């Protein structure tokens, strides 16, 4: 589970890689750990997924993300200052 799942109660999702750059840079720019973007097949998820606030591009998953729902993994591409600038090619999970 993500580090803040116990506190927040949901997994943050994003519709689209370009939109993922916004929260990545807002919250994780100074965290130099490796970051990846997971491609997820939403049809496989059985737990509740809902949009809790506008803009409706950041759904929240209220439950576990099954590994079978992950269809690809992309490494974050970062600038020397730590900012996220894109995503590498898709690799199988």
N, CA, C and O atoms as a printed pandas DataFrame, in Angstrom:
     atom_number atom_name residue_name chain_id  residue_number  x_coord  y_coord  z_coord
0              1         N          UNK        A               1    0.832   -1.183    0.000
1              2        CA          UNK        A               1    0.000    0.000    0.000
2              3         C          UNK        A               1    0.879    1.250    0.000
3              4         O          UNK        A               1    1.996    1.232    0.518
4              5         N          UNK        A               2    0.371    2.327   -0.580
5              6        CA          UNK        A               2    1.102    3.596   -0.531
6              7         C          UNK        A               2    1.319    4.041    0.914
7              8         O          UNK        A               2    0.550    3.686    1.808
8              9         N          UNK        A               3    2.372    4.818    1.127
9             10        CA          UNK        A               3    2.736    5.240    2.479
10            11         C          UNK        A               3    1.590    5.898    3.241
11            12         O          UNK        A               3    1.449    5.669    4.442
12            13         N          UNK        A               4    0.778    6.700    2.583
13            14        CA          UNK        A               4   -0.260    7.465    3.283
14            15         C          UNK        A               4   -1.636    6.803    3.232
15            16         O          UNK        A               4   -2.627    7.415    3.629
16            17         N          UNK        A               5   -1.709    5.557    2.747
17            18        CA          UNK        A               5   -3.005    4.890    2.639
18            19         C          UNK        A               5   -3.701    4.776    3.988
19            20         O          UNK        A               5   -4.897    5.051    4.084
20            21         N          UNK        A               6   -2.986    4.382    5.023
21            22        CA          UNK        A               6   -3.607    4.223    6.347
22            23         C          UNK        A               6   -4.199    5.535    6.844
23            24         O          UNK        A               6   -5.243    5.541    7.496
24            25         N          UNK        A               7   -3.544    6.628    6.544
25            26        CA          UNK        A               7   -4.022    7.953    6.966
26            27         C          UNK        A               7   -5.178    8.451    6.098
27            28         O          UNK        A               7   -6.172    8.958    6.617
28            29         N          UNK        A               8   -5.048    8.306    4.776
29            30        CA          UNK        A               8   -6.037    8.867    3.852
30            31         C          UNK        A               8   -7.170    7.910    3.526
31            32         O          UNK        A               8   -8.297    8.350    3.295
32            33         N          UNK        A               9   -6.899    6.622    3.502
33            34        CA          UNK        A               9   -7.931    5.638    3.238
34            35         C          UNK        A               9   -8.182    5.343    1.770
35            36         O          UNK        A               9   -9.128    4.629    1.436
36            37         N          UNK        A              10   -7.351    5.881    0.890
37            38        CA          UNK        A              10   -7.521    5.610   -0.531
38            39         C          UNK        A              10   -6.180    5.716   -1.246
39            40         O          UNK        A              10   -5.211    6.263   -0.720
40            41         N          UNK        A              11   -6.157    5.172   -2.474
41            42        CA          UNK        A              11   -5.002    5.264   -3.356
42            43         C          UNK        A              11   -5.309    6.341   -4.381
43            44         O          UNK        A              11   -6.380    6.341   -4.986
44            45         N          UNK        A              12   -4.369    7.260   -4.577
45            46        CA          UNK        A              12   -4.537    8.312   -5.580
46            47         C          UNK        A              12   -4.282    7.743   -6.973
47            48         O          UNK        A              12   -3.277    7.070   -7.202
48            49         N          UNK        A              13   -5.185    8.015   -7.889
49            50        CA          UNK        A              13   -5.026    7.651   -9.293
50            51         C          UNK        A              13   -5.092    8.928  -10.123
51            52         O          UNK        A              13   -5.543    9.967   -9.641
52            53         N          UNK        A              14   -4.644    8.846  -11.361
53            54        CA          UNK        A              14   -4.671   10.001  -12.259
54            55         C          UNK        A              14   -5.067    9.527  -13.639
55            56         O          UNK        A              14   -4.646    8.456  -14.077
56            57         N          UNK        A              15   -5.866   10.308  -14.321
57            58        CA          UNK        A              15   -6.239    9.984  -15.694
58            59         C          UNK        A              15   -5.262   10.691  -16.628
59            60         O          UNK        A              15   -5.420   11.879  -16.910
60            61         N          UNK        A              16   -4.267    9.975  -17.102
61            62        CA          UNK        A              16   -3.321   10.522  -18.060
62            63         C          UNK        A              16   -1.964   10.849  -17.477
63            64         O          UNK        A              16   -1.861   11.387  -16.375
64            65         N          UNK        A              17   -0.924   10.521  -18.223
65            66        CA          UNK        A              17    0.447   10.748  -17.762
66            67         C          UNK        A              17    0.784   12.229  -17.621
67            68         O          UNK        A              17    1.474   12.615  -16.678
68            69         N          UNK        A              18    0.308   13.062  -18.542
69            70        CA          UNK        A              18    0.603   14.494  -18.454
70            71         C          UNK        A              18    0.047   15.086  -17.168
71            72         O          UNK        A              18    0.694   15.919  -16.533
72            73         N          UNK        A              19   -1.135   14.663  -16.788
73            74        CA          UNK        A              19   -1.753   15.162  -15.556
74            75         C          UNK        A              19   -1.013   14.674  -14.314
75            76         O          UNK        A              19   -1.067   15.316  -13.265
76            77         N          UNK        A              20   -0.334   13.558  -14.428
77            78        CA          UNK        A              20    0.416   13.009  -13.303
78            79         C          UNK        A              20    1.617   13.886  -12.936
79            80         O          UNK        A              20    2.074   13.859  -11.793
80            81         N          UNK        A              21    2.122   14.652  -13.884
81            82        CA          UNK        A              21    3.248   15.543  -13.603
82            83         C          UNK        A              21    2.888   16.620  -12.586
83            84         O          UNK        A              21    3.750   17.061  -11.826
84            85         N          UNK        A              22    1.634   17.048  -12.561
85            86        CA          UNK        A              22    1.221   18.124  -11.645
86            87         C          UNK        A              22    1.385   17.705  -10.185
87            88         O          UNK        A              22    2.107   18.383   -9.453
88            89         N          UNK        A              23    0.749   16.619   -9.721
89            90        CA          UNK        A              23    0.951   16.241   -8.321
90            91         C          UNK        A              23    2.374   15.743   -8.043
91            92         O          UNK        A              23    2.886   15.926   -6.939
92            93         N          UNK        A              24    3.009   15.120   -9.030
93            94        CA          UNK        A              24    4.387   14.657   -8.819
94            95         C          UNK        A              24    5.289   15.831   -8.462
95            96         O          UNK        A              24    6.074   15.747   -7.519
96            97         N          UNK        A              25    5.179   16.922   -9.211
97            98        CA          UNK        A              25    6.011   18.093   -8.935
98            99         C          UNK        A              25    5.556   18.860   -7.701
99           100         O          UNK        A              25    6.375   19.470   -7.014
100          101         N          UNK        A              26    4.268   18.837   -7.415
101          102        CA          UNK        A              26    3.757   19.571   -6.249
102          103         C          UNK        A              26    4.143   18.901   -4.932
103          104         O          UNK        A              26    4.387   19.584   -3.938
104          105         N          UNK        A              27    4.198   17.575   -4.919
105          106        CA          UNK        A              27    4.371   16.868   -3.649
106          107         C          UNK        A              27    5.665   16.052   -3.528
107          108         O          UNK        A              27    6.099   15.760   -2.413
108          109         N          UNK        A              28    6.282   15.683   -4.643
109          110        CA          UNK        A              28    7.387   14.727   -4.567
110          111         C          UNK        A              28    8.684   15.202   -5.225
111          112         O          UNK        A              28    9.638   14.430   -5.326
112          113         N          UNK        A              29    8.735   16.427   -5.661
113          114        CA          UNK        A              29    9.916   16.953   -6.351
114          115         C          UNK        A              29   11.191   16.810   -5.517
115          116         O          UNK        A              29   12.241   16.466   -6.058
116          117         N          UNK        A              30   11.117   17.064   -4.232
117          118        CA          UNK        A              30   12.304   17.009   -3.380
118          119         C          UNK        A              30   12.624   15.608   -2.861
119          120         O          UNK        A              30   13.657   15.404   -2.224
120          121         N          UNK        A              31   11.755   14.658   -3.128
121          122        CA          UNK        A              31   11.973   13.270   -2.714
122          123         C          UNK        A              31   12.721   12.569   -3.850
123          124         O          UNK        A              31   12.150   12.339   -4.916
124          125         N          UNK        A              32   13.972   12.236   -3.633
125          126        CA          UNK        A              32   14.834   11.718   -4.699
126          127         C          UNK        A              32   14.736   10.205   -4.907
127          128         O          UNK        A              32   15.517    9.630   -5.665
128          129         N          UNK        A              33   13.787    9.568   -4.241
129          130        CA          UNK        A              33   13.610    8.130   -4.482
130          131         C          UNK        A              33   13.127    7.895   -5.912
131          132         O          UNK        A              33   12.665    8.813   -6.590
132          133         N          UNK        A              34   13.246    6.655   -6.348
133          134        CA          UNK        A              34   12.750    6.273   -7.666
134          135         C          UNK        A              34   11.223    6.323   -7.654
135          136         O          UNK        A              34   10.581    5.842   -6.720
136          137         N          UNK        A              35   10.662    6.905   -8.690
137          138        CA          UNK        A              35    9.219    6.941   -8.855
138          139         C          UNK        A              35    8.853    6.306  -10.186
139          140         O          UNK        A              35    9.578    6.435  -11.173
140          141         N          UNK        A              36    7.718    5.619  -10.197
141          142        CA          UNK        A              36    7.199    5.001  -11.409
142          143         C          UNK        A              36    5.725    5.342  -11.543
143          144         O          UNK        A              36    5.048    5.646  -10.561
144          145         N          UNK        A              37    5.247    5.286  -12.766
145          146        CA          UNK        A              37    3.814    5.412  -13.049
146          147         C          UNK        A              37    3.313    4.039  -13.459
147          148         O          UNK        A              37    3.899    3.386  -14.323
148          149         N          UNK        A              38    2.236    3.608  -12.839
149          150        CA          UNK        A              38    1.630    2.323  -13.175
150          151         C          UNK        A              38    0.457    2.542  -14.112
151          152         O          UNK        A              38   -0.402    3.382  -13.844
152          153         N          UNK        A              39    0.410    1.806  -15.196
153          154        CA          UNK        A              39   -0.772    1.775  -16.052
154          155         C          UNK        A              39   -1.722    0.749  -15.454
155          156         O          UNK        A              39   -1.319   -0.370  -15.135
156          157         N          UNK        A              40   -2.984    1.133  -15.303
157          158        CA          UNK        A              40   -3.946    0.291  -14.601
158          159         C          UNK        A              40   -5.176    0.049  -15.478
159          160         O          UNK        A              40   -5.723    0.977  -16.074
160          161         N          UNK        A              41   -5.596   -1.207  -15.545
161          162        CA          UNK        A              41   -6.841   -1.574  -16.216
162          163         C          UNK        A              41   -7.966   -1.401  -15.203
163          164         O          UNK        A              41   -8.146   -2.232  -14.314
164          165         N          UNK        A              42   -8.713   -0.326  -15.344
165          166        CA          UNK        A              42   -9.757    0.006  -14.371
166          167         C          UNK        A              42  -10.865   -1.046  -14.323
167          168         O          UNK        A              42  -11.548   -1.169  -13.306
168          169         N          UNK        A              43  -11.052   -1.799  -15.395
169          170        CA          UNK        A              43  -12.098   -2.833  -15.428
170          171         C          UNK        A              43  -11.785   -3.996  -14.494
171          172         O          UNK        A              43  -12.684   -4.756  -14.134
172          173         N          UNK        A              44  -10.540   -4.146  -14.102
173          174        CA          UNK        A              44  -10.135   -5.252  -13.226
174          175         C          UNK        A              44  -10.337   -4.897  -11.752
175          176         O          UNK        A              44  -10.443   -5.789  -10.911
176          177         N          UNK        A              45  -10.389   -3.629  -11.443
177          178        CA          UNK        A              45  -10.512   -3.190  -10.052
178          179         C          UNK        A              45  -11.917   -3.465   -9.539
179          180         O          UNK        A              45  -12.904   -3.087  -10.169
180          181         N          UNK        A              46  -11.998   -4.125   -8.388
181          182        CA          UNK        A              46  -13.290   -4.453   -7.788
182          183         C          UNK        A              46  -13.680   -3.494   -6.676
183          184         O          UNK        A              46  -14.865   -3.352   -6.375
184          185         N          UNK        A              47  -12.706   -2.834   -6.060
185          186        CA          UNK        A              47  -12.990   -1.894   -4.975
186          187         C          UNK        A              47  -13.601   -0.607   -5.554
187          188         O          UNK        A              47  -13.550   -0.356   -6.758
188          189         N          UNK        A              48  -14.168    0.180   -4.667
189          190        CA          UNK        A              48  -14.808    1.432   -5.077
190          191         C          UNK        A              48  -13.779    2.428   -5.605
191          192         O          UNK        A              48  -12.727    2.640   -5.000
192          193         N          UNK        A              49  -14.105    3.033   -6.743
193          194        CA          UNK        A              49  -13.318    4.129   -7.310
194          195         C          UNK        A              49  -14.274    5.293   -7.484
195          196         O          UNK        A              49  -15.356    5.146   -8.051
196          197         N          UNK        A              50  -13.858    6.460   -6.986
197          198        CA          UNK        A              50  -14.739    7.625   -7.144
198          199         C          UNK        A              50  -13.919    8.907   -7.256
199          200         O          UNK        A              50  -12.774    8.987   -6.810
200          201         N          UNK        A              51  -14.547    9.893   -7.863
201          202        CA          UNK        A              51  -13.972   11.231   -7.971
202          203         C          UNK        A              51  -14.556   12.047   -6.825
203          204         O          UNK        A              51  -15.757   12.314   -6.795
204          205         N          UNK        A              52  -13.707   12.439   -5.885
205          206        CA          UNK        A              52  -14.194   13.131   -4.696
206          207         C          UNK        A              52  -14.250   14.645   -4.840
207          208         O          UNK        A              52  -14.929   15.315   -4.062
208          209         N          UNK        A              53  -13.550   15.186   -5.818
209          210        CA          UNK        A              53  -13.561   16.641   -5.991
210          211         C          UNK        A              53  -13.159   16.994   -7.412
211          212         O          UNK        A              53  -12.575   16.187   -8.136
212          213         N          UNK        A              54  -13.487   18.220   -7.788
213          214        CA          UNK        A              54  -13.089   18.715   -9.103
214          215         C          UNK        A              54  -11.638   19.156   -9.057
215          216         O          UNK        A              54  -11.173   19.552   -7.989
216          217         N          UNK        A              55  -10.905   19.111  -10.143
217          218        CA          UNK        A              55  -11.337   18.587  -11.437
218          219         C          UNK        A              55  -11.429   17.062  -11.393
219          220         O          UNK        A              55  -10.680   16.410  -10.666
220          221         N          UNK        A              56  -12.334   16.510  -12.160
221          222        CA          UNK        A              56  -12.603   15.079  -12.114
222          223         C          UNK        A              56  -11.593   14.297  -12.962
223          224         O          UNK        A              56  -11.960   13.559  -13.876
224          225         N          UNK        A              57  -10.318   14.483  -12.630
225          226        CA          UNK        A              57   -9.243   13.780  -13.331
226          227         C          UNK        A              57   -8.372   12.999  -12.356
227          228         O          UNK        A              57   -7.400   12.357  -12.754
228          229         N          UNK        A              58   -8.729   13.061  -11.071
229          230        CA          UNK        A              58   -7.950   12.366  -10.048
230          231         C          UNK        A              58   -8.856   11.433   -9.246
231          232         O          UNK        A              58   -9.289   11.781   -8.148
232          233         N          UNK        A              59   -9.147   10.235   -9.797
233          234        CA          UNK        A              59   -9.992    9.295   -9.053
234          235         C          UNK        A              59   -9.259    8.727   -7.836
235          236         O          UNK        A              59   -8.030    8.661   -7.803
236          237         N          UNK        A              60  -10.035    8.325   -6.853
237          238        CA          UNK        A              60   -9.506    7.703   -5.639
238          239         C          UNK        A              60   -9.991    6.263   -5.572
239          240         O          UNK        A              60  -11.172    5.982   -5.778
240          241         N          UNK        A              61   -9.076    5.365   -5.284
241          242        CA          UNK        A              61   -9.379    3.940   -5.145
242          243         C          UNK        A              61   -9.475    3.619   -3.666
243          244         O          UNK        A              61   -8.485    3.721   -2.941
244          245         N          UNK        A              62  -10.656    3.233   -3.214
245          246        CA          UNK        A              62  -10.900    2.906   -1.806
246          247         C          UNK        A              62  -10.767    1.404   -1.592
247          248         O          UNK        A              62  -11.757    0.698   -1.402
248          249         N          UNK        A              63   -9.541    0.935   -1.625
249          250        CA          UNK        A              63   -9.244   -0.478   -1.452
250          251         C          UNK        A              63   -7.918   -0.793   -2.097
251          252         O          UNK        A              63   -7.183    0.099   -2.520
252          253         N          UNK        A              64   -7.627   -2.060   -2.166
253          254        CA          UNK        A              64   -6.347   -2.507   -2.715
254          255         C          UNK        A              64   -6.350   -2.440   -4.232
255          256         O          UNK        A              64   -7.378   -2.630   -4.883
256          257         N          UNK        A              65   -5.184   -2.166   -4.772
257          258        CA          UNK        A              65   -4.971   -2.222   -6.215
258          259         C          UNK        A              65   -4.449   -3.625   -6.536
259          260         O          UNK        A              65   -3.310   -3.951   -6.202
260          261         N          UNK        A              66   -5.272   -4.454   -7.180
261          262        CA          UNK        A              66   -4.815   -5.817   -7.465
262          263         C          UNK        A              66   -3.665   -5.797   -8.477
263          264         O          UNK        A              66   -3.699   -5.042   -9.448
264          265         N          UNK        A              67   -2.677   -6.611   -8.248
265          266        CA          UNK        A              67   -1.525   -6.633   -9.154
266          267         C          UNK        A              67   -1.932   -7.002  -10.578
267          268         O          UNK        A              67   -1.293   -6.564  -11.534
268          269         N          UNK        A              68   -2.976   -7.794  -10.728
269          270        CA          UNK        A              68   -3.416   -8.163  -12.074
270          271         C          UNK        A              68   -3.987   -6.974  -12.853
271          272         O          UNK        A              68   -4.135   -7.048  -14.073
272          273         N          UNK        A              69   -4.310   -5.877  -12.155
273          274        CA          UNK        A              69   -4.804   -4.677  -12.817
274          275         C          UNK        A              69   -3.682   -3.837  -13.420
275          276         O          UNK        A              69   -3.934   -2.985  -14.272
276          277         N          UNK        A              70   -2.458   -4.072  -12.986
277          278        CA          UNK        A              70   -1.316   -3.294  -13.490
278          279         C          UNK        A              70   -0.882   -3.874  -14.832
279          280         O          UNK        A              70   -0.494   -5.038  -14.928
280          281         N          UNK        A              71   -0.956   -3.033  -15.867
281          282        CA          UNK        A              71   -0.636   -3.494  -17.221
282          283         C          UNK        A              71    0.698   -2.977  -17.726
283          284         O          UNK        A              71    1.196   -3.457  -18.744
284          285         N          UNK        A              72    1.290   -2.008  -17.038
285          286        CA          UNK        A              72    2.572   -1.472  -17.467
286          287         C          UNK        A              72    3.188   -0.595  -16.397
287          288         O          UNK        A              72    2.503   -0.126  -15.488
288          289         N          UNK        A              73    4.491   -0.377  -16.516
289          290        CA          UNK        A              73    5.245    0.434  -15.565
290          291         C          UNK        A              73    6.147    1.375  -16.356
291          292         O          UNK        A              73    6.807    0.959  -17.308
292          293         N          UNK        A              74    6.170    2.647  -15.958
293          294        CA          UNK        A              74    7.045    3.636  -16.597
294          295         C          UNK        A              74    7.859    4.346  -15.527
295          296         O          UNK        A              74    7.310    4.796  -14.521
296          297         N          UNK        A              75    9.161    4.447  -15.737
297          298        CA          UNK        A              75   10.011    5.193  -14.820
298          299         C          UNK        A              75    9.815    6.687  -15.025
299          300         O          UNK        A              75    9.626    7.154  -16.148
300          301         N          UNK        A              76    9.864    7.426  -13.927
301          302        CA          UNK        A              76    9.803    8.876  -14.002
302          303         C          UNK        A              76   11.108    9.402  -14.587
303          304         O          UNK        A              76   12.188    8.895  -14.284
304          305         N          UNK        A              77   10.992   10.424  -15.430
305          306        CA          UNK        A              77   12.154   11.137  -15.949
306          307         C          UNK        A              77   12.213   12.456  -15.215
307          308         O          UNK        A              77   11.232   13.198  -15.159
308          309         N          UNK        A              78   13.392   12.745  -14.644
309          310        CA          UNK        A              78   13.517   13.935  -13.806
310          311         C          UNK        A              78   14.661   14.813  -14.282
311          312         O          UNK        A              78   15.664   14.336  -14.811
312          313         N          UNK        A              79   14.477   16.110  -14.076
313          314        CA          UNK        A              79   15.529   17.083  -14.370
314          315         C          UNK        A              79   16.520   17.094  -13.212
315          316         O          UNK        A              79   16.265   16.498  -12.166
316          317         N          UNK        A              80   17.632   17.761  -13.395
317          318        CA          UNK        A              80   18.669   17.797  -12.354
318          319         C          UNK        A              80   18.185   18.457  -11.073
319          320         O          UNK        A              80   18.727   18.190  -10.001
320          321         N          UNK        A              81   17.175   19.315  -11.165
321          322        CA          UNK        A              81   16.640   19.962   -9.955
322          323         C          UNK        A              81   15.599   19.096   -9.239
323          324         O          UNK        A              81   15.028   19.520   -8.234
324          325         N          UNK        A              82   15.351   17.889   -9.750
325          326        CA          UNK        A              82   14.399   16.974   -9.133
326          327         C          UNK        A              82   13.006   17.035   -9.716
327          328         O          UNK        A              82   12.173   16.186   -9.399
328          329         N          UNK        A              83   12.729   18.013  -10.558
329          330        CA          UNK        A              83   11.377   18.122  -11.114
330          331         C          UNK        A              83   11.108   16.972  -12.081
331          332         O          UNK        A              83   12.005   16.490  -12.772
332          333         N          UNK        A              84    9.868   16.557  -12.107
333          334        CA          UNK        A              84    9.411   15.501  -13.000
334          335         C          UNK        A              84    9.108   16.130  -14.357
335          336         O          UNK        A              84    8.366   17.108  -14.443
336          337         N          UNK        A              85    9.684   15.565  -15.411
337          338        CA          UNK        A              85    9.497   16.142  -16.745
338          339         C          UNK        A              85    8.850   15.180  -17.728
339          340         O          UNK        A              85    8.495   15.581  -18.836
340          341         N          UNK        A              86    8.692   13.925  -17.346
341          342        CA          UNK        A              86    8.065   12.961  -18.234
342          343         C          UNK        A              86    8.186   11.559  -17.705
343          344         O          UNK        A              86    8.548   11.337  -16.549
344          345         N          UNK        A              87    7.871   10.592  -18.589
345          346        CA          UNK        A              87    7.832    9.181  -18.213
346          347         C          UNK        A              87    8.526    8.370  -19.282
347          348         O          UNK        A              87    8.372    8.644  -20.472
348          349         N          UNK        A              88    9.278    7.387  -18.874
349          350        CA          UNK        A              88    9.982    6.524  -19.797
350          351         C          UNK        A              88    9.034    5.593  -20.527
351          352         O          UNK        A              88    7.821    5.634  -20.322
352          353         N          UNK        A              89    9.608    4.743  -21.390
353          354        CA          UNK        A              89    8.767    3.809  -22.141
354          355         C          UNK        A              89    8.106    2.787  -21.227
355          356         O          UNK        A              89    8.626    2.447  -20.164
356          357         N          UNK        A              90    6.962    2.312  -21.663
357          358        CA          UNK        A              90    6.223    1.314  -20.890
358          359         C          UNK        A              90    6.962   -0.014  -20.882
359          360         O          UNK        A              90    7.443   -0.492  -21.909
360          361         N          UNK        A              91    7.037   -0.587  -19.699
361          362        CA          UNK        A              91    7.626   -1.918  -19.507
362          363         C          UNK        A              91    6.529   -2.812  -18.939
363          364         O          UNK        A              91    5.606   -2.318  -18.291
364          365         N          UNK        A              92    6.613   -4.107  -19.171
365          366        CA          UNK        A              92    5.621   -4.988  -18.547
366          367         C          UNK        A              92    5.776   -4.988  -17.026
367          368         O          UNK        A              92    6.869   -4.762  -16.507
368          369         N          UNK        A              93    4.676   -5.242  -16.320
369          370        CA          UNK        A              93    4.748   -5.236  -14.844
370          371         C          UNK        A              93    5.599   -6.372  -14.305
371          372         O          UNK        A              93    5.757   -6.503  -13.091
